[in-house]
């Protein structure tokens, strides 16, 4: 029985290793370490939480109205909820934006454009002001509070400025130049009026109260703690035109691995318990 368990564990480890190895393989034609993302592989898709880092004021973008703006202008007025996504994404980006809409609607006494701004930056350089305006109008309509539209800023830009901002906030994503497919993590950042990174929320859904508290901290330039949750969702190979996407392999592998290990441990405990009970019955039989 022990050998059978050992064989099962060995097979599980081998399968998980093979799956991980396949997932971590760098795209063809990409030299490891040559790009902004080390090896440009899915293993590097993550958020490095760079708390207390001050974002440069010089990154240049274009807002939903076609006006040129800088990060110095965007982050200077009030605390900011920053989301890096892209407007044609039909995957987790849509979930994040919908969740953010519910989150800020849940801040009943604190309006966008008053306590804070919501800034969404497209990570797809092919998107322009029209894409930004369509998505912004959609969010404002769902937010439905008069006079607060000044608090919503939806930006687009070229790859140099997108990468520059992403680097500074620790947002590690990958875009395949041949296919246009984008792989990116999920999460929002809270940025203070002095452009200091105050807090990260690494998820695709956000509760109003923690976000509101983080915005209040940002107003006072108080840096929060890291988000230590082990997993977060990611768009995997999302085609910005068709919306086609593949499964989040790493999360599936991790979850499957955890379930398998727990099942094996449970089986071992049950078998050990059965063995002990059988031994006890045998001893009683011998005594009688």
N, C-alpha and C positions, 0 to 999 in steps of 0.2 A: 504493500500500500504506500509506504514511504517513497519508494522508487517511482511509483505512478504520479505522486504529487510533485516530486522533483522534476519529472519529465514534463508535467503540465506547466509548471513555473518556467522551465527552460524554454518551452515552446512559446509561452506568452511573451517572455522577454525578447525572444528572437523576432516575433511578429511585430512587437512594438518598435524594436530597433530598426527593422526594415522599413516600417512605415515612416518613422522619423527621418531616416536617411533619405527616403524618397522626397519627403516634404522639404527638407533642408537643402536639396540640390539647387545650385544656382542656375539661373536661366542660361541657355546656350549663348556663347559669344560674349559673356560678361566676365571680365577679369576680376577675381575676388579682391576686394579692398580698393577697387579703382573708382567706385562711385561714392555718393553721399551715404548710401546705405551699405555697410560692409558686406561684400559679396553679392549685394543686390538680391538677396534671397529672402524667402518668407520668414526664415528664422530671425531676421532682423526687424520684422514688422512689430513695433512696440512703441510704448511711450516711456521715455526716460524723464522721470520727474525732476525737473530742474528748479526746485523751489528757491525763491529769493533771487533768481537771475533777473536782470533788468533787460527788457527787450529793446533792441536798437530803435531809435526814432526814425531811421532813414529808409526802411523798406517801403517800396512804392507799389501802390495798388490803384485800381479804378473802382469806384462805387457803382451802385445800381443805376445811378443817373448819368454815368459816364464821366464823373468828376474825378480828377486825380487826387489821391489822398496819400498820406504817409502814416506809418504806425505811430509816429509822434503825435499826429493829429487825432487819430482814431482812439488811442488809449489815454488821452490827456484829460478828458472832461470828467469822467466818473468811473467807478469800477466797471469791469467788463467781463461778460461771459464770452469766452472765445471758443468757437467750434471750427475745426478744420475738416472739411468734407468736400463733396462736389455736388452740384445742383441736379445733375441728371442721374445720380446714383439712385437706384430703386431698392437698394439693400438696406444696410444698417444706418446709412445716412438719413434715410426717410424716417426710420424708427427714432433716431436721435432727435431730429427736428420736431417730430410729433411729441416726443417726450418733453423736450424743452418748452414747447408751446404750453403743454399741460403744467409744467413746473412753474413757469412765470405767471400763468393764470392763477396758480395756487397762491402766489404772493399777493394777497388781496389788497393790502394797504401800500404796496410798493410797486410803482409802475416803471416800466422800461422808459428810458429817457429822463427819469427823475432820480431814482436810486442807482440805476445801472444802465449799461448798454448791452445789447446782444450783437456780437460781431461774428459773422460767418465768413470764412475765407476759403475760396475754392482752391483745391489742390490740383485741378485740371487746367493747364494753361490754355486749352482750346475753348474754354467757356468765357463768355463775355458779359457785359453789362445787362443785356437782354435776359440771359439766363438768370443772373442775379436778381433782376427786378421781378421776374415771374415767381421765383421762390420766395422773395421777400413779401410780395403782395399776398401770397398764399398764407404765410405765417401771420402777417398783420391782420388779415381777415379773420383768422381763427383766434387771434389774441383779443380782438374786438374791444379795444379801449381807446376812446377818442383822444387825440392830441398827444399820443405816445409814439407815433411812427418815427419821430426823430431819434428814438433809441435803438432802431434796427438798422444795422449797417451790413450790407452783403457785398463782398468784394471779390474781384478777380484780378489776375496779374500774370506776369510772365514767370517762367520756371525759376529764373535766378532769384527773384524776390520771394516766390513761394517757398523755395528750398531754404532761403536764408531765414525766414521767419520760422519755418518748421524746425530747422536745426536749433534755433535759439530756445524754442519751447520744448524740444525733445520729442517731437512728433515724427516717428520714423515710418515712412511709407515707401512704396515702390510703384513706379509707373513704367510699364513696358512700352518703349518708344515705337516698337513695330506694330503692336496690336492695340495700344491705347488702354489696355487693361490696367486697373489700379487696385493695389492691395494696400489696405491701411487699417490701423487700429481704431477703436472707438474711445471717445472720452472728451470731456470739456476741461478748459482751464479757466481759472479766475485770475484776472490781471488787474492790478491796482492803478490808480490815476498816475502814479509815477512809473508805470510800465513794469512793475515788479510782479513776478509770478507768485501768487499767494497759495493756490490750492489746485489739485487735480481731482477729477472724478472720472475714474476709469471704468466706464460702463456705457450702455446704450440707453439707460433710463435713469432719471435723476429725481430725487425727492426734493420738494420745495424747501423744507426747513433747513437742511444742511447747506444747500446752495445759498439761501438767504443769509445764513450765518457767515458763510465764506465771503459773501459780498460786503457784509458789514465789517468783517476783518480787513478786507481790501481797502475799504474807505479809510481805515485807521492804519494802513500799511503793516498789518500784523500777519506774518507768514504762518500758515497752518502746517499740519502734519501730512506725511505721505499717505496716499491711498494704497493700502497693503493688500487689497483683494488679489488673489492669485491669478484669476482669469479675466479676460475681457473679450467681447465680441470683435470680429473684424470682417470687413468686406473682403472676400477672397476672389481675385481675378474678376472684378466687376467690369463689364463692358459698358462704358458710359452711354452708348447709343442704344444697345439692345437690352441692357439690364441683366444679361445672362451672368450667372455667378456659380461658383462651385462651393462645396461644403467647406466649413472651417475644419480642415483636417486635424490640425494640432489639438484643438479643443476636443474633437471627437476621439482622437487617440488617447489624450490624457484622461478623459472621462472613462473611456472603455478600459484603459489600464487600471484606473483606480477601482472600478467596479470588479474587474477580474481579480485583482489582488485581494480585495475585500471578500470576494466569493471564495477564493482559495483559503484565506485565513479562517473564514467561517466553517468551511468544510473540515479543515484540520481540527478546529476546536470541537466540532460535533463528533468527529471520529475519535478524538482523544477521550471525550466524555463517554462515548459508547463503549470504548475499550475498558475504561475504568469501571463502568457499571457492570460489564461482563465479567471482569476479574473479581469484583466484589461478590457477584452471584456465584461464581465458581468456588470462591473461598468459603462462602456459607454452606455450599453443597458438600465440600470436603469436611467441614466441621460437623455436619449432621451425619 
